Amino acid sequence: MALQNEQIDIAQMGPWGYILAHVNGGSRIVNTMLVNGIPTYKAIIVGRPGLSVPSFPDSARGMSMQMLDRGSTSGWLVPTHFLRSRNIEPQSFFGRYAEGASAAAAQMATVNGQVDLATGWDTHRNTMIRNGTISATANQIIWESEPLPNECVVVRRGMDEALATRIGAVFAGLTQSELESLPWPYTGFVAATHAPYRGLEQMGRDLGVLRAA
């Protein structure tokens, strides 16, 4: 909201946050963040240890599902769109359905066997594994999305075009030593346009959480 209200000039945010700021407040992207040198990541659905899901989503009918809050790209928007595109209403398809968990809590709920399934994203799960919070076999990836555009650097509407371009160039030009302060596995920034994010914007319109174009 601060960016949309022009209280700040620049912000780093997730893909869905950017879409909302772009559509509702005219904000625009200048950079996409890199994860291990790649500008994309994947939404995932993980399952508790030993869970058998031969074919997702069909084999998951009646299981318990924990989604993240509705502000999450990979934890709500993308998996919900995937399911509804297959004429599946999550609230009735799953035996027990909940929203609003944090990413870490959702992962741990599957690890501890509290739920069958939970949403999340691969970068976060990989970070938990690297940090020793969970092991690679503590839960299992049941489904993953196509590659999605990463988090981004966004500027307020009305910013001078030349200034916005310079800001993007500064982030994209950071040296290796300057990038060492980024948390693993983020490795840098690249110049970006709205084009890779149009698919997420369309998902929001399909689900009725964005006004019609």
C-alpha atoms as one frame of an Amber mdcrd trajectory, in Angstrom:
protein
   0.000   0.000   0.000   2.836   2.408   0.736   4.088   2.026  -2.833   0.600
   2.393  -4.287   0.013   5.518  -2.182   3.381   6.917  -3.305   4.658   7.040
   0.267   7.789   5.197  -0.870   9.583   5.169  -4.205  10.886   1.620  -4.490
  10.180  -1.793  -2.960  11.151  -5.426  -3.253   8.136  -7.757  -3.266   6.780
 -11.087  -4.319   5.236 -11.648  -7.763   1.602 -11.461  -6.628   2.289  -8.381
  -4.517   3.769  -6.785  -7.615   0.712  -7.685  -9.697  -1.568  -6.039  -7.135
   0.631  -2.939  -6.983   0.783  -2.785 -10.772  -2.915  -3.276 -11.445  -4.273
  -1.260  -8.513  -1.619   1.413  -8.207   0.241   1.702 -11.498   3.557   0.562
 -10.027   6.044  -0.927 -12.436   8.791  -3.475 -12.331  12.465  -2.698 -12.931
  14.213  -5.917 -11.854  13.605  -9.599 -11.279  15.647 -11.370  -8.615  17.801
 -14.359  -9.506  17.802 -17.621  -7.556  21.004 -19.519  -8.242  21.310 -17.446
 -11.398  17.766 -18.186 -12.611  14.869 -15.660 -12.735  12.203 -18.273 -12.013
  10.994 -20.602  -9.285   8.153 -23.127  -8.900   5.073 -23.438  -6.764   4.911
 -26.841  -5.097   2.518 -29.028  -3.172   4.211 -31.268  -0.640   2.890 -34.366
   1.074   3.516 -35.993   4.431   5.997 -38.890   4.608   4.665 -42.113   3.116
   1.672 -40.487   1.439   0.702 -42.190  -1.814  -0.628 -39.879  -4.518  -0.191
 -41.727  -7.830  -1.909 -38.999  -9.838  -2.423 -35.443  -8.596  -4.989 -34.075
  -8.181  -7.329 -37.019  -8.786  -5.714 -39.301  -6.210  -5.784 -36.562  -3.564
  -9.570 -36.336  -3.249 -10.618 -36.364   0.398  -7.130 -35.672   1.752  -6.369
 -32.736   4.030  -4.875 -29.614   2.432  -3.171 -26.624   4.051  -2.731 -23.590
   1.822  -0.904 -20.377   2.620  -2.694 -17.025   2.807  -4.376 -15.471  -0.220
  -1.547 -13.000  -0.627   0.835 -15.804  -1.601   1.653 -16.416  -5.259   2.740
 -20.029  -4.917   0.887 -20.810  -1.707  -2.586 -19.877  -2.919  -2.907 -18.187
  -6.333  -1.096 -20.717  -8.513  -2.334 -23.985  -6.920  -5.889 -22.652  -6.655
  -5.851 -21.671 -10.327  -4.434 -25.073 -11.266  -7.205 -26.887  -9.406 -10.060
 -24.688 -10.618  -8.820 -24.942 -14.197  -9.604 -28.633 -13.777 -13.074 -27.897
 -12.373 -11.968 -28.701  -8.840 -13.162 -26.503  -5.973 -10.512 -26.978  -3.272
 -12.832 -26.382  -0.307 -15.087 -29.288  -1.289 -12.559 -31.545  -3.023 -10.304
 -31.976  -0.004 -11.566 -33.663   3.127 -10.173 -30.906   5.340  -9.131 -27.605
   3.810  -7.510 -24.578   5.453  -5.832 -21.346   4.365  -3.602 -18.827   6.102
  -0.590 -20.813   7.333   2.912 -19.417   7.076   5.191 -21.153   4.589   7.296
 -22.740   7.329   4.271 -23.878   9.332   2.730 -25.500   6.266   5.913 -27.436
   5.528   6.189 -28.578   9.133   2.534 -29.641   9.204   3.292 -32.227   6.506
   6.582 -33.259   8.131   4.764 -33.887  11.422   1.857 -35.667   9.729  -0.692
 -33.059  10.823  -1.936 -32.655   7.253  -1.635 -34.732   4.120  -0.778 -31.884
   1.745   0.438 -28.301   1.875   1.347 -25.614  -0.617   4.614 -23.721  -0.827
   7.474 -22.918  -3.181  10.697 -24.679  -4.030  13.070 -21.869  -3.001  11.659
 -21.799   0.514  11.677 -25.583   0.932  15.241 -25.785  -0.357  16.266 -23.101
   2.135  14.693 -25.048   5.000  16.614 -28.141   3.883  19.888 -26.227   3.603
  19.394 -24.697   7.047  18.736 -28.122   8.556  15.155 -27.269   9.566  13.884
 -30.268   7.610  15.582 -33.041   5.669  15.096 -33.628   1.961  13.069 -36.750
   2.793  11.009 -35.247   5.639   8.198 -34.644   3.171   7.781 -35.167  -0.556
   6.950 -32.994  -3.537   3.626 -34.175  -4.956   3.119 -31.469  -7.608   5.058
 -28.550  -9.032   4.056 -25.733 -11.348   5.641 -24.532 -14.529   8.420 -21.986
 -13.873   7.119 -18.714 -12.399   8.821 -15.292 -12.454  10.723 -14.531  -9.266
  10.395 -11.754  -6.717  11.031  -8.304  -8.073  12.092  -4.698  -7.533   9.240
  -2.272  -8.203   8.997   1.516  -8.418   6.011   3.780  -7.796   3.827   5.109
 -10.573   4.868   8.441 -11.993   8.565   7.967 -11.336  10.693   9.628 -13.995
  11.485   7.076 -16.688  15.186   7.875 -16.714  15.416   7.519 -12.926  13.563
   4.178 -12.978  15.934   2.928 -15.672  18.962   3.997 -13.637  17.626   2.211
 -10.552  17.197  -0.983 -12.550  20.704  -0.637 -13.949  22.174  -0.177 -10.464
  20.579  -3.400  -9.186  21.509  -5.347 -12.315  25.079  -4.051 -12.089  25.822
  -5.004  -8.489  29.161  -6.779  -8.161  29.655 -10.237  -6.721  31.025  -8.808
  -3.487  28.071  -6.429  -3.198  25.655  -9.321  -3.723  27.160 -11.366  -0.886
  24.736  -9.725   1.552  21.779 -11.358  -0.203  20.377 -14.403   1.614  20.944
 -17.808   0.023  19.961 -18.733  -2.684  19.478 -15.239  -4.184  22.341 -14.349
  -6.505  21.476 -11.066  -8.189  19.068  -9.010 -10.260  18.253  -8.660 -13.946
  16.381  -5.929 -15.784  12.726  -6.877 -16.176   9.459  -5.981 -17.848   5.880
  -6.884 -17.044   5.706  -9.520 -19.791   6.776 -12.595 -17.737   4.222 -11.680
 -15.051   1.196 -11.487 -17.362   0.363 -15.128 -16.728   0.032 -14.459 -12.987
  -2.090 -11.406 -13.699  -4.410 -13.536 -15.838  -4.662 -16.115 -13.052  -5.842
 -13.358 -10.716  -8.492 -12.281 -13.212  -9.593 -15.878 -13.817 -10.071 -16.354
 -10.057 -11.950 -13.072  -9.675  -9.432 -11.524  -7.291  -8.493  -8.835  -9.813
 -10.972  -6.584 -11.522 -11.670  -7.294 -15.167  -9.211  -5.745 -17.620
